Amino acid sequence: MLGPGPLIAIDVVLLYTILGPLVLFAIYVLFDSLDRSGKPVRQSQDAITGKKDPAVWTNDDIDLYMDRI
């Protein structure tokens, strides 16, 4: 029969073997959900046509204008 030391070592190796890929996959999914490169940029019709008065632009309109430059 094995002593407590080798049994703990075997358990730790098994935990890392089983849970390691799951934790790495969860981190990958988290970073992938935070990435915005694959999503289209929000564009309102007023910002595209430029008909809206710049004096009343919202923060989104300013961001859209700065993205076009």
C-alpha positions as CSV (number, residue, x, y, z in Angstrom):
1,M,0.0,0.0,0.0
2,L,1.3,3.5,-0.8
3,G,1.8,6.1,1.8
4,P,0.0,9.4,2.0
5,G,2.8,11.3,0.1
6,P,2.7,9.4,-3.1
7,L,-1.2,9.2,-3.0
8,I,-1.3,13.0,-2.7
9,A,1.2,13.4,-5.6
10,I,-0.9,11.1,-7.8
11,D,-4.1,13.0,-6.9
12,V,-2.5,16.4,-7.7
13,V,-1.2,15.1,-11.1
14,L,-4.7,13.7,-11.9
15,L,-6.3,17.0,-10.9
16,Y,-4.0,19.0,-13.1
17,T,-4.4,16.6,-15.9
18,I,-8.2,16.7,-15.7
19,L,-8.9,20.3,-14.6
20,G,-6.0,22.0,-16.4
21,P,-7.4,21.9,-19.9
22,L,-10.8,23.0,-18.6
23,V,-9.4,26.0,-16.8
24,L,-7.4,27.0,-19.9
25,F,-10.4,26.6,-22.1
26,A,-12.5,28.8,-19.7
27,I,-9.8,31.5,-19.8
28,Y,-9.7,31.2,-23.6
29,V,-13.5,31.6,-23.8
30,L,-13.3,34.7,-21.5
31,F,-10.7,36.4,-23.6
32,D,-12.6,35.5,-26.8
33,S,-15.8,37.0,-25.5
34,L,-14.0,40.3,-24.6
35,D,-12.5,40.6,-28.2
36,R,-14.4,43.0,-30.4
37,S,-12.5,42.6,-33.6
38,G,-15.0,40.2,-35.1
39,K,-18.0,42.3,-34.3
40,P,-19.2,45.0,-36.7
41,V,-18.8,48.7,-35.6
42,R,-22.1,50.3,-34.6
43,Q,-23.1,52.9,-37.1
44,S,-26.2,55.0,-37.0
45,Q,-27.7,56.3,-40.2
46,D,-27.2,60.0,-39.1
47,A,-23.4,59.3,-38.5
48,I,-23.1,57.6,-41.9
49,T,-24.8,60.4,-43.9
50,G,-23.4,63.2,-41.9
51,K,-26.8,65.0,-41.7
52,K,-26.7,65.4,-37.9
53,D,-25.4,68.6,-36.5
54,P,-22.0,68.1,-34.9
55,A,-23.0,70.4,-32.1
56,V,-25.5,67.8,-30.8
57,W,-23.4,64.7,-31.4
58,T,-23.5,62.0,-28.7
59,N,-20.5,60.1,-27.5
60,D,-21.3,57.3,-29.9
61,D,-21.5,59.7,-32.8
62,I,-18.0,61.1,-31.9
63,D,-16.6,57.6,-31.6
64,L,-18.0,56.7,-35.0
65,Y,-16.6,59.8,-36.5
66,M,-13.2,59.2,-35.0
67,D,-13.2,55.6,-36.3
68,R,-13.8,56.8,-39.8
69,I,-10.8,59.1,-39.8
